[in-house]
Amino acid sequence: MVAKQGRRRWWVWLIVAIVVALLAVAAIIALPIMLHQSAGLSGQEDPGDTWPTTVTARGDDGRERTLSVASPDGGEVDTAAVEVGERVVVTGTGYDPGRGIYVAVCVVPEDPSLKPGPCIGGSPQESQDPEANEGAIQYGESNWINNDWAWRLFGARSFDAPGEFTAYLEMGEPVGEGFDCRVDRCGIYTRNDHTASGDRVQDVYIPIRYAD
């Protein structure tokens, strides 16, 4: 009888320990999201009718962010005439490494205090080619950069160095639900991920237009 009671206590303590561990992980993930306060706007000036491949913006948080796009071989991208299926490499410096970002093509809002979107590709992702060699670059319609180990388990890519990142995009179809990047102003965007979705300080973009 005593042995059976001892085993029951052991199972109870094991269950309690598992529950406490799960609650601790949930708190680690949820508390930063709940307690985050907006750092302001990105400070990017409207590029107007120009088609740059590099833009720079000084945010309300004092950080100067630079966003660039190039072809996979390092050549220049014609941002005024991108093609469906075209692959580009997006790099950034000066970002807040303590905050994850999404990188995707999104509609440019008229008001910079509003979240960019809708975005091509929906949730950030990487294409998964089962025939690709291990470690091969995987392109997707959107990328997710986040240093937090918990989010990397769900597919986020780490920053290359503090505040620096590389993302690999494949241009998706320009038309989707609620947007048409052949008509609407669109750009290759960075913005805070879901851990700070109401914060516009990392909304930096390179304007693009799809080829006719």
RAZIVEN-V817368 format. One record per backbone hydrogen bond with DSSP energy under -0.5 kcal/mol. CO is the residue of the C=O (numbers start at 0). NH is the residue of the N-H. Records with the same first field share a line. If there is no record, write none. Layout:
CO->NH + NH
This chain:
0->4
1->5
2->6
3->7
4->8
5->9
6->10
7->11
8->12
9->13
10->14
11->15
12->16
13->17
14->18
15->19
16->20
17->21
18->22
19->23
20->24
21->25
22->26
23->27
24->28
25->29
26->30
27->31
28->32
29->33
30->34
31->35
39->199
40->59
46->49
52->68
54->66
56->58 + 64
58->61
62->58 + 64
64->56
65->92
66->54
67->90
69->88
70->73
74->70
76->78
77->80
78->208
81->210
82->85
85->170
86->71
87->89 + 168
88->69
89->166
90->67
91->164
92->65
94->96
95->98
99->192
100->144
101->190
102->142
103->105 + 188
104->119
105->186
106->108 + 116
109->111
110->113
117->106
118->121
124->141
126->128
127->129
128->131
132->135
136->138
138->126
139->169
140->104
141->124
142->102
143->145 + 156
144->100
147->151
148->152
150->153 + 155
151->154
156->145
160->163
162->94
163->159 + 160
164->91
166->89 + 168
167->139
168->87
170->84
173->180
175->177 + 178
178->175
179->182 + 183
180->209
184->107
185->207
186->105 + 188
187->205
188->103
189->203
190->101
192->195
193->196
195->198
197->199
198->191
199->41 + 202
201->203
203->189
204->206
205->187
207->185
208->81
